[in-house]
Amino acid sequence: MSDLPGLPTRDFCLIRHGETTANHAGRIAGRLDVALTDAGRAQARSLAQVDWAGPVSVFTSPMSRAQDTARLGFPDHPARLCPGLRERDWGIFEGRPLRDLPARDTTPQDGEGWRAMILRVHAAITSCCAGTPDTCLPVLICHSGVIRATRLLAGQATVGARAPNARPIHFRYVSGRHEETSDEF
């Protein structure tokens, strides 16, 4: 998709929520409000040990798995809800095994289209960045689909692999484009 809007010209970080019961079972969760597993809660708590280079401003999807990750990973930072950071609505495929997931560029019955999701994610990231002082890094607790959509918005050729749970992914703005890294903040 070459006609996508550009991302804000600043750094930001995306973090997929900790492991959920649906992740563990290999199920499509999308709009389903599934809980973190014990491993997912431990993953989220480990985020509190990340050595951020400076202050952060935390935003979260309204799904409990993202809110719980934000609460456990950033206990001293109140997270602001951003509805646009929610996962894609997979319609009739919700709760089914991952092997039943339809092609990304189709619109599942009773679900959300891929382009509509990408534009929603763009609006959410733009809003979160605009609501963060320049001296803070926006940290957005979200979902795998949001990260995949962001990769396209950042100009990457593909959506890449599913993001690992509770691992910061930094989108650094360098030389007029966003570079994805996961090892520096």
SULRAZI-V287947 format. One record per backbone hydrogen bond with DSSP energy under -0.5 kcal/mol. NH is the residue of the N-H (numbers start at 1). CO is the residue of the C=O. If there is no record, write none. Layout:
BEGIN
NH/CO
NH/CO
END
This chain:
BEGIN
10/8
12/171
13/138
14/169
15/140
16/167
17/142
18/65
21/35
24/20
25/21
26/22
26/23
27/22
28/96
29/27
32/29
34/32
37/19
41/37
42/38
43/39
44/40
45/41
46/42
47/43
47/44
48/45
49/46
50/47
52/50
53/185
57/137
59/139
60/80
61/141
66/63
67/63
68/64
69/65
70/66
71/67
72/68
73/69
74/70
77/74
80/58
82/60
85/82
86/83
90/88
92/109
93/90
94/91
95/28
96/93
98/26
100/97
101/98
106/103
108/106
111/108
112/89
117/113
118/114
119/115
120/116
121/117
122/118
123/119
124/120
125/121
126/122
127/123
128/124
129/125
130/126
131/127
132/129
136/133
137/55
138/11
138/136
139/57
140/13
140/138
141/59
141/139
142/15
142/140
147/143
148/144
149/145
150/146
151/147
152/148
153/149
154/150
155/152
156/151
166/16
166/17
167/164
169/14
170/168
170/181
171/12
172/170
172/179
174/172
174/177
177/174
178/154
179/172
181/170
181/179
END
